[in-house]
Amino acid sequence: MTSKEQIVKEVRAAFENEPRINLHHYPVQFEFNDGIVTLTGEMSTLAAKKLAVGLAAAVPGVSSVKDLLRVKPAEAMEDGALCDLVFDALLQESAFNDFTLRAHIDGSEKASRGVPRTPSGNIELVVHGGVVTLRGEVESYAHKALAEALAWWRRGTRDVANRLDVAHPMEDPDGEMTDALRMLLEKDKLLDAAQIRAVCRDFTAILDGVVSKEGAKELAESDAWYLLGVAEVVNRLQVLE
């Protein structure tokens, strides 16, 4: 067995040992060249996708991971319809009231929104094959994380390529990620986050507290995985009977 074959074998074994990655129902194609592992396929959840990338990167001999994994969408949707949904979500979010917004499909502008004063940021979104690409500049990590979560929350999204530049880089990753996580939980209209205690430490989101039903526990965990930069979620939420 060549070293290339050995590394692919080790990556596959790591996936098979992670119960949240189901290779039987969601097969992944592996390639390894010049230290780079390329992953191609469709995953059941964003959690599975993030875990897969992290596990592949941790295998000795792997220098980087080319992530071509997509997430199975909740609803199959044409790019134009998905573009409208993401643009409307950004448009309605008060945090982006002073941002210029533009949406493109197939190289043509589909929608835009200017502001009557000097903009504090700009976001351009492009949708192709269910993948939402975000470009432009925002003020902070929280703005960048919020824009990505809004894109992921649309039912037809298969992946988000977040290429937004940040005017003010993070100085306190744990603190800023904790604030952003709490913001996402509060903004999810389907979730009552009043009794959820959420913190981020070393790119791990930790959820404590209580929720009213099992579905809320799962929803809170899903929201935590949508947070930009999160590599693991520890869900300690208790369900009130």
KABEL-V60681 format. One record per residue. N is the residue number from 0. RES is the residue in three letters. SS is DSSP state (hx for helix, st for strand, lp for the rest). Layout:
N;RES;SS / N;RES;SS
This chain:
0;MET;lp / 1;THR;lp / 2;SER;hx / 3;LYS;hx / 4;GLU;hx / 5;GLN;hx / 6;ILE;hx / 7;VAL;hx / 8;LYS;hx / 9;GLU;hx / 10;VAL;hx / 11;ARG;hx / 12;ALA;hx / 13;ALA;hx / 14;PHE;hx / 15;GLU;hx / 16;ASN;lp / 17;GLU;lp / 18;PRO;lp / 19;ARG;lp / 20;ILE;lp / 21;ASN;lp / 22;LEU;lp / 23;HIS;lp / 24;HIS;lp / 25;TYR;lp / 26;PRO;lp / 27;VAL;st / 28;GLN;st / 29;PHE;st / 30;GLU;st / 31;PHE;st / 32;ASN;st / 33;ASP;lp / 34;GLY;lp / 35;ILE;st / 36;VAL;st / 37;THR;st / 38;LEU;st / 39;THR;st / 40;GLY;st / 41;GLU;st / 42;MET;st / 43;SER;lp / 44;THR;lp / 45;LEU;hx / 46;ALA;hx / 47;ALA;hx / 48;LYS;hx / 49;LYS;hx / 50;LEU;hx / 51;ALA;hx / 52;VAL;hx / 53;GLY;hx / 54;LEU;hx / 55;ALA;hx / 56;ALA;hx / 57;ALA;lp / 58;VAL;lp / 59;PRO;lp / 60;GLY;lp / 61;VAL;lp / 62;SER;lp / 63;SER;st / 64;VAL;st / 65;LYS;st / 66;ASP;st / 67;LEU;st / 68;LEU;st / 69;ARG;st / 70;VAL;st / 71;LYS;lp / 72;PRO;lp / 73;ALA;lp / 74;GLU;lp / 75;ALA;lp / 76;MET;lp / 77;GLU;lp / 78;ASP;hx / 79;GLY;hx / 80;ALA;hx / 81;LEU;hx / 82;CYS;hx / 83;ASP;hx / 84;LEU;hx / 85;VAL;hx / 86;PHE;hx / 87;ASP;hx / 88;ALA;hx / 89;LEU;hx / 90;LEU;hx / 91;GLN;hx / 92;GLU;lp / 93;SER;hx / 94;ALA;hx / 95;PHE;hx / 96;ASN;lp / 97;ASP;lp / 98;PHE;st / 99;THR;st / 100;LEU;st / 101;ARG;st / 102;ALA;st / 103;HIS;st / 104;ILE;st / 105;ASP;lp / 106;GLY;lp / 107;SER;st / 108;GLU;st / 109;LYS;st / 110;ALA;st / 111;SER;st / 112;ARG;st / 113;GLY;lp / 114;VAL;lp / 115;PRO;lp / 116;ARG;lp / 117;THR;lp / 118;PRO;lp / 119;SER;lp / 120;GLY;st / 121;ASN;st / 122;ILE;st / 123;GLU;st / 124;LEU;st / 125;VAL;st / 126;VAL;st / 127;HIS;st / 128;GLY;lp / 129;GLY;lp / 130;VAL;st / 131;VAL;st / 132;THR;st / 133;LEU;st / 134;ARG;st / 135;GLY;st / 136;GLU;st / 137;VAL;st / 138;GLU;lp / 139;SER;lp / 140;TYR;hx / 141;ALA;hx / 142;HIS;hx / 143;LYS;hx / 144;ALA;hx / 145;LEU;hx / 146;ALA;hx / 147;GLU;hx / 148;ALA;hx / 149;LEU;hx / 150;ALA;hx / 151;TRP;hx / 152;TRP;lp / 153;ARG;lp / 154;ARG;lp / 155;GLY;lp / 156;THR;lp / 157;ARG;lp / 158;ASP;st / 159;VAL;st / 160;ALA;st / 161;ASN;st / 162;ARG;lp / 163;LEU;lp / 164;ASP;st / 165;VAL;st / 166;ALA;lp / 167;HIS;lp / 168;PRO;lp / 169;MET;lp / 170;GLU;lp / 171;ASP;lp / 172;PRO;hx / 173;ASP;hx / 174;GLY;hx / 175;GLU;hx / 176;MET;hx / 177;THR;hx / 178;ASP;hx / 179;ALA;hx / 180;LEU;hx / 181;ARG;hx / 182;MET;hx / 183;LEU;hx / 184;LEU;hx / 185;GLU;hx / 186;LYS;hx / 187;ASP;lp / 188;LYS;lp / 189;LEU;lp / 190;LEU;lp / 191;ASP;lp / 192;ALA;lp / 193;ALA;lp / 194;GLN;lp / 195;ILE;st / 196;ARG;st / 197;ALA;st / 198;VAL;st / 199;CYS;st / 200;ARG;st / 201;ASP;lp / 202;PHE;lp / 203;THR;st / 204;ALA;st / 205;ILE;st / 206;LEU;st / 207;ASP;st / 208;GLY;st / 209;VAL;st / 210;VAL;st / 211;SER;lp / 212;LYS;lp / 213;GLU;hx / 214;GLY;hx / 215;ALA;hx / 216;LYS;hx / 217;GLU;hx / 218;LEU;hx / 219;ALA;hx / 220;GLU;hx / 221;SER;hx / 222;ASP;hx / 223;ALA;hx / 224;TRP;hx / 225;TYR;lp / 226;LEU;lp / 227;LEU;lp / 228;GLY;lp / 229;VAL;lp / 230;ALA;lp / 231;GLU;st / 232;VAL;st / 233;VAL;st / 234;ASN;st / 235;ARG;lp / 236;LEU;lp / 237;GLN;st / 238;VAL;st / 239;LEU;lp / 240;GLU;lp
